[in-house]
């Protein structure tokens, strides 16, 4: 990928972002295929945050990425407890 290229692109045009509605449609198809009903708009964001933290152990950078104002919010959001830290 190059700078300025969208990771999730719309099928409607070259280098157009996937819309919110398009994302909901994708998630609905994934839920149906997996016979699940617990995926939502933050699923990928939380998963990214969780794996970023597990890999890098850098809560400060993750806070900036997720636009959180404190560590406690970020840890709670990604499901990390103080015992795990």
C-alpha positions as a printed NumPy array, in Angstrom:
array([[  0.   ,   0.   ,   0.   ],
       [  1.06 ,   3.545,  -0.6  ],
       [  0.367,   6.654,   1.48 ],
       [ -3.131,   7.95 ,   0.896],
       [ -4.464,   4.556,  -0.167],
       [ -7.422,   3.259,   1.816],
       [ -7.043,  -0.109,   3.527],
       [-10.754,  -0.834,   3.065],
       [-11.783,   0.434,  -0.325],
       [-15.211,   0.744,  -1.827],
       [-16.069,  -1.331,  -4.871],
       [-17.639,   1.788,  -6.377],
       [-14.444,   3.522,  -7.434],
       [-10.684,   3.467,  -7.387],
       [ -9.273,   4.482,  -4.017],
       [-12.62 ,   5.461,  -2.509],
       [-13.124,   4.619,   1.167],
       [-15.578,   1.976,   2.293],
       [-18.599,   3.831,   3.668],
       [-20.116,   3.231,   7.077],
       [-23.064,   1.502,   5.396],
       [-20.683,  -0.636,   3.352],
       [-18.874,  -1.645,   6.517],
       [-22.162,  -2.651,   8.173],
       [-22.992,  -4.824,   5.153],
       [-19.605,  -6.559,   5.332],
       [-19.969,  -7.173,   9.079],
       [-23.509,  -8.534,   8.563],
       [-22.209, -11.027,   5.993],
       [-19.378, -12.093,   8.295],
       [-21.784, -12.528,  11.215],
       [-24.075, -14.662,   9.082],
       [-21.202, -16.784,   7.75 ],
       [-19.906, -17.376,  11.291],
       [-23.395, -17.746,  12.806],
       [-22.582, -14.962,  15.272],
       [-24.442, -11.893,  16.405],
       [-21.877, -10.027,  18.493],
       [-19.783,  -8.141,  15.93 ],
       [-20.057,  -4.391,  15.605],
       [-18.417,  -1.226,  14.426],
       [-15.702,  -1.328,  17.063],
       [-14.806,  -4.996,  16.638],
       [-11.857,  -4.396,  14.317],
       [-10.733,  -1.285,  16.212],
       [-10.689,  -3.125,  19.543],
       [ -8.991,  -6.163,  18.009],
       [ -6.303,  -3.952,  16.487],
       [ -5.773,  -2.198,  19.831],
       [ -5.567,  -5.468,  21.736],
       [ -2.985,  -6.987,  19.383],
       [ -1.008,  -3.732,  19.143],
       [ -0.713,  -3.671,  22.929],
       [  0.138,  -7.374,  23.232],
       [  2.852,  -6.996,  20.582],
       [  4.371,  -3.611,  21.482],
       [  3.422,  -3.088,  25.157],
       [  3.189,   0.637,  24.319],
       [  0.042,   1.977,  25.958],
       [  0.992,   5.618,  25.288],
       [  1.127,   5.219,  21.522],
       [ -2.028,   3.118,  21.562],
       [ -3.811,   5.848,  23.526],
       [ -2.917,   8.318,  20.773],
       [ -3.994,   5.908,  18.011],
       [ -7.359,   5.321,  19.676],
       [ -7.682,   8.968,  20.739],
       [ -8.123,   8.125,  24.42 ],
       [ -7.208,  10.578,  27.178],
       [ -5.935,   8.101,  29.779],
       [ -4.492,   4.613,  30.191],
       [ -7.43 ,   3.261,  32.174],
       [ -9.856,   4.021,  29.343],
       [ -7.586,   2.358,  26.785],
       [ -7.023,  -0.746,  28.919],
       [-10.743,  -1.098,  29.602],
       [-11.549,  -0.598,  25.898],
       [ -9.204,  -3.384,  24.742],
       [-10.057,  -5.656,  27.676],
       [ -6.674,  -5.636,  29.402],
       [ -6.726,  -5.901,  33.208],
       [ -4.084,  -4.633,  35.593],
       [ -3.249,  -8.269,  36.412],
       [ -2.292,  -8.868,  32.77 ],
       [ -0.134,  -5.717,  32.689]])
